[in-house]
Amino acid sequence: MRVHLRIVVTRAEHQSEGLAAAFARAGAAVELLPLLEVVPAADPRPLEQAAAELFIYDWVVFTSSNAVEAFLPLAGSLPPPLRIAAVGPATAEALRASGIEPHLIPGKADAEGLAAELAPQVAGKRVLLPQAADARPALLAGLTSAGAAAVAVVAYDKRLPPEAPGRAAELFATSPLGWVTFTSPRIVRHFAELFGADWERRRGELRAASIGPVTSAELRRLGVEPAAEARQPSDEEMVAAVARAEEKQGT
């Protein structure tokens, strides 16, 4: 990777440290532009009820560290028969930070991979999915098709931080967009919204680094072909993906 290559990291402020540090270690000049702010669910009652009735479930399935952080304080101690699934390494680490070792982490860290590995174990079981307000329906549909009595509840919502437009103007008003990281479809949409009617003109300046296929699909929907896509959803692989793209461009 070229030394001092500028990378704009768009993760939520409380989750950006690891990715920013990984790019900095690789020699990049890192700029932060948080494009997500995690906020409580508009109606907290379904989540509170699910936490109070945890004893009726056989599995709880977490698809993000945000869901872990929203749900566990309400649940308190988890009843021993309950089994826990995490969509990937970051979510598993959030559980371990609370002293909980997941029973299942899929090899493919996305909703489809999680549904596929859970399917043989959840037929006839009650499964709770604490999720984001805008969670994709793939996991719920996959578990229901496998014969689970799956219940999804909104654990948290996300919004564009109010300071984001001003920060974006600082970063991009007089320079090309260049390399920007994208770690969720919602971040992709928020980034495009920052430019309003000017998006069609500015998107050609973007070199998008995507964390995986779902995020890449959202970039393409908005007219951007990712310049780099991580092979696994990790900080180190995001850096490696950008390094590969830079090396390819230089050859």
C-alpha positions in Angstrom: 0.0 0.0 0.0 1.3 3.5 -0.9 2.5 5.3 2.2 0.2 8.2 3.2 -2.6 6.9 0.9 -5.8 8.5 2.3 -8.4 6.2 3.6 -11.7 7.5 4.9 -13.2 5.1 7.5 -17.0 5.4 7.9 -17.8 3.0 10.7 -19.8 4.2 13.7 -17.4 6.2 16.0 -17.5 3.6 18.8 -16.5 0.8 16.3 -14.0 2.5 14.1 -10.8 2.2 16.2 -9.8 -1.3 15.0 -10.2 -0.6 11.3 -8.5 2.8 11.6 -5.6 1.4 13.5 -5.2 -1.4 10.9 -5.0 1.0 8.0 -2.6 3.3 10.0 -0.2 0.3 10.7 -0.2 -0.3 6.9 1.0 3.3 6.3 -2.3 4.9 5.3 -3.4 8.4 6.3 -6.7 7.7 8.0 -9.6 10.1 8.2 -12.7 9.4 10.2 -16.2 10.1 8.9 -18.7 8.2 11.1 -21.8 7.5 9.1 -23.8 5.4 11.6 -25.0 6.3 15.1 -26.6 3.4 17.0 -29.8 4.5 18.8 -32.4 2.6 20.8 -35.4 1.0 19.1 -38.3 3.4 18.6 -40.5 1.0 20.7 -38.4 -0.8 23.3 -41.2 -3.0 24.6 -40.8 -6.0 22.3 -37.1 -6.3 23.1 -37.8 -5.9 26.8 -40.5 -8.6 26.7 -38.2 -11.0 24.7 -35.5 -10.5 27.4 -38.0 -11.2 30.2 -39.2 -14.4 28.4 -35.8 -15.7 27.4 -36.5 -19.0 29.2 -39.0 -20.0 26.5 -36.3 -19.9 23.7 -33.9 -22.6 22.7 -31.5 -20.3 20.7 -30.6 -16.7 20.6 -29.0 -15.6 17.4 -26.9 -12.4 17.3 -26.0 -10.8 13.9 -24.0 -7.9 15.2 -22.1 -6.6 18.2 -24.7 -3.8 18.4 -27.4 -6.4 19.0 -25.3 -8.0 21.7 -24.8 -4.7 23.5 -28.5 -3.8 23.2 -29.8 -7.1 24.4 -27.6 -8.5 27.1 -28.1 -5.7 29.7 -31.8 -6.4 29.5 -31.4 -10.2 29.7 -29.0 -10.4 32.6 -27.8 -14.0 33.1 -28.7 -16.4 30.3 -30.4 -19.7 31.3 -28.0 -22.6 30.9 -30.0 -24.6 28.3 -30.0 -21.6 26.0 -27.7 -21.9 23.0 -26.1 -18.9 21.4 -25.1 -18.2 17.8 -23.0 -15.4 16.5 -22.8 -14.4 12.8 -19.0 -13.8 12.8 -15.8 -13.1 14.7 -16.7 -9.5 15.8 -20.0 -10.5 17.2 -18.4 -13.5 18.9 -15.9 -11.2 20.6 -18.6 -8.9 21.8 -20.3 -12.0 23.5 -17.0 -13.2 25.0 -16.4 -9.7 26.4 -19.6 -10.4 28.5 -18.4 -13.9 29.4 -20.5 -15.8 26.9 -18.9 -18.3 24.5 -21.1 -18.8 21.4 -22.1 -22.4 20.6 -22.0 -21.7 16.8 -20.1 -19.3 14.6 -20.6 -20.1 10.9 -17.7 -20.5 8.5 -19.4 -18.0 6.1 -20.0 -14.8 8.2 -23.3 -13.6 6.8 -27.0 -14.3 7.3 -27.1 -17.0 4.6 -24.1 -18.8 6.1 -25.6 -18.6 9.6 -29.0 -19.9 8.5 -27.4 -22.8 6.6 -25.4 -24.0 9.7 -28.2 -23.5 12.1 -30.8 -25.2 9.9 -30.0 -28.8 11.0 -30.2 -27.8 14.7 -33.4 -25.6 14.9 -36.3 -27.7 13.5 -39.0 -27.4 16.1 -37.0 -25.0 18.2 -37.9 -21.5 19.4 -35.3 -19.0 18.1 -34.9 -15.4 19.1 -33.3 -12.9 16.7 -32.5 -9.5 18.3 -31.7 -7.4 15.2 -31.4 -3.9 13.7 -34.5 -2.2 12.6 -33.4 -2.6 9.0 -32.1 -6.2 9.2 -32.4 -8.2 6.0 -35.1 -10.9 6.1 -32.7 -13.6 4.9 -31.9 -15.1 8.3 -35.5 -15.1 9.6 -36.7 -16.7 6.3 -34.0 -19.3 6.3 -34.6 -20.4 9.9 -38.4 -20.5 9.4 -37.9 -22.6 6.3 -35.8 -25.0 8.4 -38.8 -25.5 10.7 -37.8 -23.1 13.5 -40.3 -21.0 15.4 -38.2 -17.9 14.8 -39.1 -14.5 16.3 -37.3 -11.3 15.2 -37.4 -8.2 17.5 -35.9 -4.8 16.9 -32.9 -4.4 19.3 -31.6 -1.1 18.0 -31.9 1.4 15.1 -29.3 3.4 13.2 -29.2 7.0 12.0 -26.9 9.4 10.2 -24.9 11.3 12.8 -25.9 15.0 12.7 -22.3 16.2 12.3 -21.7 13.9 9.3 -22.6 16.4 6.5 -20.2 19.0 7.9 -17.4 16.5 8.3 -17.9 15.3 4.7 -17.7 18.8 3.4 -14.4 19.2 5.2 -13.0 16.0 3.6 -14.4 16.2 0.1 -15.2 19.8 -0.8 -11.9 20.4 -2.5 -10.5 16.9 -3.1 -11.7 13.8 -4.9 -13.5 11.2 -2.9 -10.8 8.6 -3.2 -10.7 5.5 -0.9 -13.7 5.2 1.4 -14.5 2.1 3.5 -18.0 0.6 3.6 -19.0 -1.9 6.2 -22.8 -2.1 5.8 -25.5 -1.3 3.2 -26.8 1.4 5.5 -23.4 3.2 5.5 -23.5 3.1 1.7 -26.9 4.7 1.6 -25.9 7.4 4.1 -22.7 8.2 2.1 -24.7 8.7 -1.1 -27.3 10.8 0.7 -24.5 13.2 1.8 -24.1 14.4 -1.8 -27.8 14.7 -2.7 -28.2 15.7 -6.4 -24.4 15.8 -6.7 -24.0 12.1 -6.2 -24.3 11.2 -9.9 -21.3 13.5 -10.6 -19.2 12.6 -7.6 -19.6 8.8 -7.5 -17.0 8.4 -10.3 -14.3 9.7 -8.0 -15.0 7.0 -5.4 -12.7 4.1 -4.7 -15.0 2.0 -2.5 -13.6 -0.7 -0.1 -16.4 -3.1 0.7 -16.5 -5.5 3.6 -18.4 -8.2 1.6 -20.9 -9.2 -1.0 -24.0 -7.7 0.6 -22.4 -4.3 1.0 -20.9 -4.5 -2.5 -24.4 -5.2 -3.9 -25.7 -2.0 -2.3 -22.7 0.0 -3.8 -23.6 -1.4 -7.3 -27.2 -0.5 -6.8 -26.1 3.1 -6.4 -23.9 3.0 -9.4 -20.5 2.2 -7.8 -18.3 -0.8 -8.7 -16.3 -1.6 -5.5 -12.6 -1.1 -6.1 -11.8 -3.7 -3.3 -13.8 -6.3 -1.5 -12.7 -8.1 1.7 -12.5 -11.9 1.4 -13.5 -12.1 5.1 -15.3 -9.5 7.2 -12.3 -8.4 9.3 -10.2 -5.3 9.8 -7.1 -7.0 8.5 -8.8 -8.3 5.4 -10.2 -4.9 4.6 -6.6 -3.5 4.6 -5.4 -6.5 2.5 -8.2 -5.9 0.0 -7.2 -2.3 -0.5 -3.5 -3.3 -0.7 -4.3 -5.8 -3.5 -6.3 -3.2 -5.4 -3.5 -0.7 -5.1 -0.9 -3.3 -6.3 -3.1 -4.2 -9.2 -3.5 -0.6 -10.2 0.2 -0.1 -10.1 1.0 -3.0 -12.4 
